[in-house]
Amino acid sequence: MIAPALIGLGALYLWPFISTFVKSFMDVPVFGAGEFTGVDNYTKLLGDEDFWRALGNSALYTGLVLLGVPIAIVLAALIEQAAKGRTIYRVLFFLPVVTLPVAVGMVWRFILNGDFGVLNYLLSLVGLPGEYWVADDRFTIYAFAVVGIWMGLGINLIILGAGLQSIPVELYEASALDGASRVRQFFSVTLPLLSPSVFFVTVLTTISALQMFDLVFVMLGSINNTALDGSKTIVYLFYEAAFVQFKQGYGAAIAIVLLAIIMIATAIQFRLQRRWVNYD
């Protein structure tokens, strides 16, 4: 009965992982069989400045996008308290989730354009100078993070909203009888009981952020963008190595290292959740 699922899992997940892992120890040309090179790809990767820059960019982007989690908590709580229009609010926030990332990137690329972008126009109305948000590597990661937070709010609100609805109303009534204010209820009742949902959202956000590629690819436009070298993420570096430079072995090594980073980050989160997540 479970054979179809196992076959699909093996064909779509297990076999690609094994193939990528094997290729990471090889020099694989575009045509023909590859040559075993041992750990040369990993040695080269650890000495590659572009890799460490991309790793730093991915870490910075992940940290910034995680700031969207407390924003989602506050918004979910406000929506839950709304007397009317809860469904409308959720639908509006969820729209970016069902929109193609390429379309989202193109729209934000126009908004953040340094010459005729909407953001710089609005800043000029209040006398503030505009910047080249997607053409200057001092700002690109922060621009990506703003878009990433905006895109992730919808799914986070759905998950956190479900968590809020599972909290018994009696607990709020009892705390109110004890004289707890709305703020005290939020920190003493809502947050502790919402912590499993917050933990789940945090894990999903971290994994998604470390895999970010489409925003870099779409918002920077082309390889002629002067900010590209300083704005690459790990996944973009993998794409560039495997599909632009056709260094499949080196690209496979990047993919395996990224998998290891995600596994370590997830393991750390599961370890730390014992200290703050309340399952009672």
Summary of the structure (lengths in Angstrom):
residues: 280
radius of gyration: 22.5
end to end distance: 35.6
largest distance: 75.6
contacts: 811
relative contact order: 0.14
helix: 72%
strand: 1%
